[in-house]
Amino acid sequence: MMRELLLIVVSVVMGLGVVGQTVPDKTSYDFGELYAHSDRFVDIYFKNTGEKNAFFLRLDKLPEVTYRISGSTFAPDSSIAIRFQVNPKKKGRFTYAIPVYFSNLNEPITVKLKGEVVDLPPTTDMAAFQNCPDFTQNPGDGNPLDFTLTVVTVEKGSGKVLSKSDVALLQNGQVIGQWKTDRNGKIVKRVPLGYSYFYGAHDGYVPAELGAYINFRRNYIVLELEKREEDLLVVEQDVPEEEPQEEIVIEIEEEPENEEIVIIEEPDIPQEEITFEPEEEIVTEVPGLRDIPLDNFDPTYFKPNNLVFVLDVSTSMRAGDRFELLKYALYQLMDYIRPEDKIALVTYGSDARVVLPTTKGSNKDRMKKEVEDLKASGFTAGGKGIKLGYSLVKKGFIQNGNNQVFVITDGAFNRDSEDYERYVKRYTKEGYKLSVVGIKNAPKDESKMREVAELGNGRYVPVFKLSDAQWNLIHEIREASFKGQ
């Protein structure tokens, strides 16, 4: 009895001294559907909100979970990352609950990992797949507050730095920061690690865009901007001589591994969106539409829209920054549409499914949440996606409106697609349109995309850079729904 009483007293005293001083960025993670070679790891970040150093003690690991830790000690107002790798041994749904212990907490933080295994890795690859990747490999989601990134803008070829350049950083299809480089063409910022899309612009230069994973070692990005052709053909004129200025040149052949950086604390990353202007003026062939500005989507001029987006989420969409462009294009559209418009989302990878049933344009938060959660995996069941898209656009039909299906993909439909053309022909006769948006598609696939779009009484919409993603999809919807046709 005395022993039990003593334990209670000790627990109360400890509880008074230590209260909730380690905070995770999340306590659960859903991997969704896992295929044979899907990534099976996620980074979870733990921040020390106390006033003293904290220590990772241990976690109660399960046989199906391996892990790596970025460090065992973390100072006040800093974070450590724990990378969890799940290794389910059979198909079907799984849920793992893992207690994690820290020195400044009386109770463990329980992390829950769940998902569904569709295909297991081949037996010959199983051992390699069960090893948790180290932090030099592609990181998972997360938001470590102590990760520092350097971005430099330079002239392509010469390496001359470009001061006062505009730089934007996107993650998961959204702008999370925008800045101007300093006199050395550099910015140094604290940002979340993960797959990132960079944009750099400077007067007289073609904007540069680059997708890359950034983490504790991949923390130095160089954006090379090419001088515009018209600026290279400058006629020499007599101009007053100016005092010579020192030209700053940096070497970009190798990235510095241990560059000592002095960080000047600045306000948090600004969250406002920026506009990526098209390189050339968007010209329409629709009479009367040319006089209406791009930001005018008034019902006086445009019919209500019933739009279904059939999204390619196959594994190939991970490559070449395609998924970032796809998500950014959808986010821009959802900010643009009106309450009288309708949106539905269908995805196709190894199979096709509805991720957002027909939803009114006023419910933008729900639409954006579905876009945020999109992941790429599996093969390409394009035919099934088109069929499902047509069934949804038919259910949401708007009389005297624009009823249109958009297939957004990086290439030709290569699985379960043998009979989709007859669906396109049938629904086109019934007054439904179909357009094809090509996300960084190969030239060899463009002719097929144009052929399908023409069959659907729509158009091929190319998206190869951020300005395309910003405007081309919106432009196609304006043309399709314009009342003056």
C-alpha positions as CSV (number, residue, x, y, z in Angstrom):
1,M,0.0,0.0,0.0
2,M,2.8,2.4,0.9
3,R,4.6,1.6,-2.3
4,E,1.5,2.4,-4.4
5,L,1.1,5.6,-2.5
6,L,4.7,6.6,-3.1
7,L,4.4,5.9,-6.8
8,I,1.3,8.2,-7.0
9,V,3.1,11.0,-5.2
10,V,6.2,10.7,-7.5
11,S,4.0,10.7,-10.6
12,V,2.2,13.9,-9.4
13,V,5.5,15.7,-8.6
14,M,6.9,14.7,-12.0
15,G,3.7,15.8,-13.7
16,L,4.0,19.3,-12.1
17,G,7.5,19.7,-13.3
18,V,7.1,18.5,-16.9
19,V,4.0,19.3,-19.0
20,G,3.7,18.7,-22.8
21,Q,7.1,20.1,-24.0
22,T,7.5,17.9,-27.1
23,V,5.0,18.5,-29.9
24,P,4.7,16.4,-33.1
25,D,3.6,17.9,-36.4
26,K,1.2,15.0,-36.7
27,T,0.3,11.9,-34.8
28,S,-1.2,9.9,-37.6
29,Y,-0.5,9.2,-41.2
30,D,-2.4,7.3,-43.9
31,F,-0.2,5.9,-46.7
32,G,-3.3,5.1,-48.8
33,E,-2.9,2.3,-51.3
34,L,0.5,0.8,-51.4
35,Y,1.7,-1.0,-54.6
36,A,4.8,-3.2,-55.1
37,H,7.3,-0.4,-55.3
38,S,5.4,2.5,-53.6
39,D,7.3,4.6,-51.0
40,R,6.5,3.2,-47.6
41,F,8.0,5.8,-45.3
42,V,7.0,9.1,-43.7
43,D,8.9,11.7,-41.7
44,I,7.3,13.0,-38.4
45,Y,8.8,16.0,-36.7
46,F,8.9,16.6,-33.0
47,K,9.5,20.1,-31.7
48,N,10.9,20.9,-28.3
49,T,8.7,23.7,-26.9
50,G,10.4,23.7,-23.5
51,E,13.3,25.8,-22.1
52,K,15.9,23.0,-21.8
53,N,17.4,20.4,-24.1
54,A,15.2,17.3,-24.7
55,F,16.2,13.7,-25.5
56,F,14.6,11.0,-27.6
57,L,14.6,7.9,-25.3
58,R,13.0,5.1,-27.2
59,L,10.0,3.8,-29.1
60,D,8.2,0.6,-28.8
61,K,8.9,-0.7,-32.3
62,L,6.8,-3.4,-34.0
63,P,8.3,-6.1,-36.3
64,E,6.6,-4.5,-39.3
65,V,8.0,-1.0,-38.6
66,T,11.6,0.2,-39.0
67,Y,12.8,3.7,-38.3
68,R,15.7,6.3,-38.4
69,I,16.1,9.4,-36.3
70,S,17.8,12.6,-37.3
71,G,19.3,13.2,-33.8
72,S,18.7,12.1,-30.2
73,T,19.1,15.6,-28.6
74,F,17.2,18.7,-29.6
75,A,17.5,22.2,-28.2
76,P,14.6,24.5,-27.2
77,D,12.6,25.7,-30.2
78,S,14.1,23.1,-32.6
79,S,13.0,19.8,-34.0
80,I,14.1,16.2,-34.7
81,A,12.7,13.9,-37.4
82,I,11.8,10.3,-37.0
83,R,11.4,8.5,-40.3
84,F,9.0,5.5,-40.1
85,Q,9.1,2.7,-42.7
86,V,6.2,0.3,-42.7
87,N,6.7,-3.3,-43.9
88,P,3.4,-5.1,-44.0
89,K,3.8,-8.8,-44.7
90,K,0.4,-9.4,-46.3
91,K,-2.1,-7.6,-48.5
92,G,-5.0,-5.7,-47.0
93,R,-5.5,-2.9,-44.5
94,F,-3.1,-2.3,-41.7
95,T,-2.9,0.0,-38.6
96,Y,0.2,0.3,-36.4
97,A,0.3,2.3,-33.1
98,I,3.8,3.2,-32.0
99,P,4.6,4.8,-28.6
100,V,7.5,7.3,-28.7
101,Y,9.2,8.4,-25.5
102,F,11.0,11.7,-24.7
103,S,12.8,12.9,-21.7
104,N,10.5,15.9,-21.1
105,L,7.2,14.0,-21.3
106,N,5.7,11.7,-18.6
107,E,3.6,9.8,-21.2
108,P,4.7,8.6,-24.7
109,I,3.4,10.2,-27.9
110,T,1.5,7.5,-29.9
111,V,2.0,7.6,-33.6
112,K,-0.6,5.8,-35.7
113,L,0.4,4.6,-39.2
114,K,-2.3,3.1,-41.5
115,G,-2.9,2.2,-45.2
116,E,-3.8,-0.7,-47.5
117,V,-1.4,-3.0,-49.3
118,V,-2.5,-3.7,-52.8
119,D,0.6,-5.5,-54.1
120,L,3.6,-6.8,-52.1
121,P,7.2,-6.3,-53.4
122,P,8.7,-9.3,-55.2
123,T,10.3,-11.8,-52.8
124,T,13.8,-11.0,-54.3
125,D,13.3,-7.3,-53.4
126,M,11.7,-7.8,-50.0
127,A,14.9,-7.5,-47.9
128,A,15.9,-4.2,-49.5
129,F,12.4,-2.8,-49.2
130,Q,12.3,-3.4,-45.5
131,N,15.3,-1.2,-44.8
132,C,14.3,2.3,-43.7
133,P,15.8,4.9,-46.1
134,D,18.3,7.3,-44.7
135,F,17.7,11.1,-44.8
136,T,19.7,11.6,-48.0
137,Q,16.8,9.9,-49.9
138,N,13.5,11.4,-50.9
139,P,11.9,12.7,-47.7
140,G,8.3,12.3,-46.7
141,D,5.9,14.9,-45.5
142,G,6.8,17.2,-42.6
143,N,7.6,20.7,-41.3
144,P,10.9,20.9,-39.4
145,L,11.3,24.4,-38.2
146,D,15.1,24.2,-38.2
147,F,15.7,23.3,-41.9
148,T,17.6,26.0,-43.8
149,L,17.5,26.3,-47.6
150,T,19.7,28.5,-49.8
151,V,18.6,29.5,-53.4
152,V,20.8,31.4,-55.8
153,T,19.8,32.9,-59.1
154,V,22.5,33.2,-61.8
155,E,22.9,33.9,-65.5
156,K,23.1,30.7,-67.5
157,G,26.5,30.1,-69.0
158,S,28.4,32.9,-67.3
159,G,27.4,32.1,-63.7
160,K,26.9,35.9,-63.0
161,V,24.7,36.3,-60.0
162,L,21.3,38.1,-60.6
163,S,20.4,40.3,-57.6
164,K,16.9,41.3,-56.8
165,S,15.4,38.3,-58.7
166,D,11.9,37.1,-57.9
167,V,11.9,33.6,-56.4
168,A,8.9,31.5,-55.5
169,L,8.7,28.1,-53.7
170,L,5.8,25.7,-54.2
171,Q,5.0,22.5,-52.3
172,N,2.1,20.2,-53.0
173,G,0.9,22.6,-55.8
174,Q,0.7,25.7,-53.6
175,V,2.9,28.7,-53.2
176,I,4.4,28.7,-49.7
177,G,6.9,31.5,-50.1
178,Q,8.0,34.3,-52.4
179,W,11.1,36.5,-52.0
180,K,13.6,38.7,-53.8
181,T,17.3,37.6,-53.8
182,D,19.9,39.9,-52.2
183,R,22.9,41.6,-53.9
184,N,24.6,38.2,-54.1
185,G,21.6,36.7,-55.9
186,K,20.9,34.6,-52.8
187,I,18.1,33.9,-50.3
188,V,18.5,31.9,-47.1
189,K,15.2,30.8,-45.6
190,R,13.8,28.3,-43.1
191,V,11.3,26.1,-45.1
192,P,9.7,22.6,-44.8
193,L,11.6,19.8,-46.5
194,G,10.0,17.7,-49.2
195,Y,9.4,17.7,-52.9
196,S,9.6,21.4,-54.0
197,Y,9.0,23.4,-57.2
198,F,11.2,26.5,-57.7
199,Y,10.5,29.5,-59.9
200,G,13.0,32.3,-60.6
201,A,12.4,35.5,-62.7
202,H,14.5,38.5,-63.5
203,D,14.0,41.4,-66.0
204,G,15.5,40.5,-69.4
205,Y,15.7,36.8,-68.7
206,V,13.4,33.7,-69.4
207,P,12.0,32.5,-66.0
208,A,13.6,29.3,-64.7
209,E,11.7,26.5,-63.1
210,L,13.0,23.5,-61.3
211,G,11.6,20.6,-59.3
212,A,13.8,19.0,-56.6
213,Y,13.7,17.2,-53.3
214,I,15.2,19.3,-50.6
215,N,16.4,18.1,-47.2
216,F,19.3,18.5,-44.7
217,R,21.9,17.6,-47.3
218,R,20.1,18.8,-50.5
219,N,19.8,22.3,-49.2
220,Y,21.5,24.5,-52.0
221,I,19.5,25.2,-55.2
222,V,20.9,27.1,-58.2
223,L,18.4,28.6,-60.7
224,E,20.0,29.3,-64.0
225,L,18.2,32.0,-66.0
226,E,18.8,32.4,-69.7
227,K,18.9,35.8,-71.3
228,R,16.1,36.6,-73.7
229,E,17.0,36.6,-77.4
230,E,15.7,40.1,-77.9
231,D,18.1,41.3,-75.2
232,L,21.0,39.6,-76.8
233,L,20.5,41.7,-80.0
234,V,21.2,45.1,-78.5
235,V,22.5,47.8,-80.9
236,E,25.5,49.6,-79.4
237,Q,24.9,53.2,-78.6
238,D,26.9,56.0,-77.1
239,V,26.1,56.1,-73.4
240,P,27.7,58.0,-70.6
241,E,30.4,56.0,-68.9
242,E,29.6,54.6,-65.5
243,E,32.0,53.7,-62.7
244,P,33.0,50.1,-63.1
245,Q,31.3,47.8,-60.7
246,E,32.7,44.6,-59.4
247,E,31.1,41.6,-61.1
248,I,30.1,38.8,-58.8
249,V,30.5,35.4,-60.2
250,I,29.8,32.1,-58.4
251,E,30.9,28.6,-59.4
252,I,28.0,26.2,-59.8
253,E,29.7,23.0,-60.9
254,E,29.6,21.7,-57.3
255,E,27.2,22.4,-54.5
256,P,28.9,23.4,-51.2
257,E,28.4,20.7,-48.6
258,N,29.3,22.7,-45.4
259,E,28.9,26.4,-46.3
260,E,28.8,28.5,-43.2
261,I,25.7,30.7,-43.4
262,V,24.8,33.6,-41.2
263,I,21.0,33.7,-41.0
264,I,19.2,37.0,-40.4
265,E,15.9,36.3,-38.8
266,E,13.0,37.6,-40.9
267,P,9.3,37.4,-40.7
268,D,7.6,34.0,-41.4
269,I,7.2,32.9,-45.0
270,P,4.5,35.0,-46.7
271,Q,1.4,33.0,-47.7
272,E,-0.1,35.1,-50.5
273,E,-0.3,33.7,-53.9
274,I,1.6,35.2,-56.8
275,T,0.7,35.3,-60.5
276,F,2.9,33.7,-63.1
277,E,2.4,35.8,-66.2
278,P,2.3,34.0,-69.6
279,E,5.3,34.5,-71.9
280,E,3.1,35.4,-74.8
281,E,-0.4,37.0,-74.9
282,I,-3.2,34.5,-74.8
283,V,-5.1,34.9,-78.0
284,T,-8.6,33.5,-78.6
285,E,-10.3,32.8,-81.9
286,V,-13.7,33.0,-80.4
287,P,-15.4,36.3,-81.6
288,G,-16.1,38.7,-78.8
289,L,-14.1,36.9,-76.2
290,R,-10.9,38.8,-76.9
291,D,-12.4,42.0,-75.5
292,I,-13.2,40.4,-72.1
293,P,-10.3,40.4,-69.6
294,L,-9.0,37.1,-68.2
295,D,-10.2,38.0,-64.7
296,N,-13.8,38.6,-65.9
297,F,-15.8,35.4,-65.5
298,D,-19.2,37.2,-65.1
299,P,-22.4,35.1,-65.7
300,T,-23.4,37.8,-68.1
301,Y,-20.9,36.5,-70.6
302,F,-20.3,32.9,-69.5
303,K,-22.6,29.9,-69.1
304,P,-22.6,27.9,-65.9
305,N,-20.1,25.0,-66.0
306,N,-20.5,21.3,-65.1
307,L,-16.9,20.1,-65.2
308,V,-15.5,16.7,-64.5
309,F,-11.7,16.3,-64.2
310,V,-10.3,12.9,-65.0
311,L,-6.9,12.9,-63.4
312,D,-4.0,10.6,-64.3
313,V,-2.4,9.7,-60.9
314,S,-0.2,6.8,-62.3
315,T,3.4,6.5,-61.2
316,S,4.7,8.3,-64.3
317,M,3.0,11.6,-63.1
318,R,5.6,11.7,-60.3
319,A,8.4,12.4,-62.8
320,G,9.4,15.8,-64.3
321,D,7.4,17.9,-61.8
322,R,4.1,16.9,-63.4
323,F,2.1,16.4,-60.2
324,E,3.1,19.9,-59.0
325,L,1.8,21.4,-62.2
326,L,-1.4,19.4,-62.1
327,K,-2.2,20.4,-58.6
328,Y,-1.3,24.1,-59.1
329,A,-3.6,24.2,-62.2
330,L,-6.5,22.8,-60.2
331,Y,-6.0,25.2,-57.3
332,Q,-6.0,28.2,-59.7
333,L,-9.2,27.0,-61.3
334,M,-10.9,26.5,-58.0
335,D,-10.1,30.1,-57.0
336,Y,-11.6,31.2,-60.3
337,I,-14.9,29.3,-60.5
338,R,-18.2,30.7,-59.4
339,P,-21.0,29.3,-57.0
340,E,-23.2,28.4,-60.0
341,D,-20.4,26.1,-61.4
342,K,-20.0,22.4,-60.5
343,I,-16.8,20.4,-60.2
344,A,-16.2,16.6,-59.8
345,L,-12.9,14.8,-59.6
346,V,-12.1,11.2,-60.9
347,T,-8.7,9.6,-60.6
348,Y,-7.2,6.8,-62.6
349,G,-4.1,4.8,-61.8
350,S,-4.4,1.0,-61.6
351,D,-8.1,1.6,-61.4
352,A,-10.6,4.5,-61.6
353,R,-12.5,6.0,-58.8
354,V,-14.5,9.1,-57.8
355,V,-12.6,11.2,-55.2
356,L,-15.0,14.2,-55.4
357,P,-18.6,13.8,-56.4
358,T,-20.2,16.7,-58.2
359,T,-19.8,19.7,-55.9
360,K,-21.0,23.3,-56.1
361,G,-18.4,25.9,-56.8
362,S,-19.0,27.6,-53.5
363,N,-17.5,24.6,-51.6
364,K,-13.9,25.5,-52.5
365,D,-12.4,24.2,-49.2
366,R,-13.6,20.7,-49.9
367,M,-12.4,20.7,-53.4
368,K,-8.9,21.9,-52.4
369,K,-8.7,19.3,-49.7
370,E,-9.2,16.5,-52.2
371,V,-6.6,18.0,-54.5
372,E,-4.1,18.3,-51.6
373,D,-4.6,14.6,-50.8
374,L,-3.9,13.3,-54.3
375,K,-1.0,10.9,-54.6
376,A,0.5,9.2,-57.6
377,S,0.8,5.4,-57.9
378,G,-0.1,2.5,-60.1
379,F,-0.5,2.0,-63.9
380,T,-2.7,3.9,-66.3
381,A,-6.3,2.9,-66.7
382,G,-7.3,5.8,-68.9
383,G,-10.3,4.2,-70.5
384,K,-12.0,3.4,-67.2
385,G,-11.4,7.0,-66.1
386,I,-13.0,8.5,-69.2
387,K,-16.1,6.2,-68.8
388,L,-16.5,7.2,-65.1
389,G,-16.0,10.9,-66.0
390,Y,-18.8,10.8,-68.6
391,S,-21.2,9.1,-66.2
392,L,-20.6,11.9,-63.7
393,V,-20.9,14.8,-66.2
394,K,-24.2,13.3,-67.3
395,K,-25.5,13.1,-63.7
396,G,-24.6,16.8,-63.1
397,F,-26.0,18.0,-66.4
398,I,-26.8,21.7,-66.6
399,Q,-29.4,22.8,-69.1
400,N,-28.0,25.5,-71.4
401,G,-24.7,25.2,-69.6
402,N,-21.2,23.9,-70.5
403,N,-21.0,20.2,-69.7
404,Q,-17.4,19.2,-70.2
405,V,-14.9,16.4,-69.2
406,F,-11.2,17.2,-68.9
407,V,-8.7,14.4,-69.0
408,I,-5.4,15.6,-67.4
409,T,-2.5,13.3,-68.2
410,D,1.2,13.1,-69.2
411,G,0.7,10.7,-72.0
412,A,-1.4,8.3,-74.0
413,F,-3.9,6.0,-72.3
414,N,-2.1,2.6,-72.1
415,R,-4.4,0.3,-70.2
416,D,-8.1,-0.7,-70.4
417,S,-8.5,2.0,-73.1
418,E,-9.4,-0.1,-76.1
419,D,-13.1,1.1,-76.3
420,Y,-13.0,4.6,-74.8
421,E,-13.3,6.2,-78.3
422,R,-16.8,5.0,-78.8
423,Y,-17.8,6.5,-75.5
424,V,-16.3,9.8,-76.6
425,K,-18.2,9.7,-79.9
426,R,-21.5,8.8,-78.2
427,Y,-21.4,11.5,-75.6
428,T,-20.2,14.1,-78.1
429,K,-23.4,13.5,-80.1
430,E,-25.3,14.1,-76.9
431,G,-23.7,17.6,-76.5
432,Y,-21.0,16.8,-74.0
433,K,-17.4,18.1,-74.6
434,L,-14.1,16.5,-73.8
435,S,-10.7,18.3,-73.7
436,V,-7.3,16.8,-73.0
437,V,-4.7,18.6,-70.8
438,G,-1.2,17.4,-71.5
439,I,1.2,17.8,-68.5
440,K,4.7,17.9,-69.8
441,N,3.7,15.2,-72.3
442,A,6.2,13.8,-74.8
443,P,5.9,15.1,-78.4
444,K,4.9,11.6,-79.6
445,D,1.8,11.6,-77.4
446,E,0.6,15.1,-78.5
447,S,-1.0,13.9,-81.8
448,K,-3.1,11.2,-80.0
449,M,-4.2,13.8,-77.4
450,R,-5.3,16.2,-80.1
451,E,-7.1,13.4,-81.9
452,V,-9.1,12.5,-78.8
453,A,-9.9,16.1,-78.0
454,E,-11.1,16.8,-81.5
455,L,-13.2,13.6,-81.3
456,G,-14.7,15.1,-78.1
457,N,-15.4,18.5,-79.6
458,G,-12.8,20.0,-77.3
459,R,-9.2,21.0,-77.5
460,Y,-5.7,19.9,-76.5
461,V,-4.4,22.1,-73.6
462,P,-0.6,22.0,-73.1
463,V,0.9,22.6,-69.6
464,F,4.7,22.7,-69.5
465,K,5.4,25.5,-67.0
466,L,3.7,27.5,-64.2
467,S,2.3,30.2,-66.4
468,D,0.6,27.4,-68.5
469,A,-0.9,25.9,-65.3
470,Q,-2.0,29.3,-64.2
471,W,-3.9,30.3,-67.4
472,N,-4.3,27.6,-70.0
473,L,-7.0,25.5,-68.3
474,I,-8.9,28.6,-67.4
475,H,-8.7,29.9,-70.9
476,E,-10.1,26.6,-72.3
477,I,-13.1,26.8,-69.9
478,R,-13.7,30.4,-70.9
479,E,-13.8,29.5,-74.6
480,A,-16.1,26.5,-74.0
481,S,-18.6,28.4,-71.8
482,F,-18.6,31.8,-73.6
483,K,-22.2,32.8,-74.5
484,G,-21.3,34.8,-77.5
485,Q,-20.4,31.8,-79.7
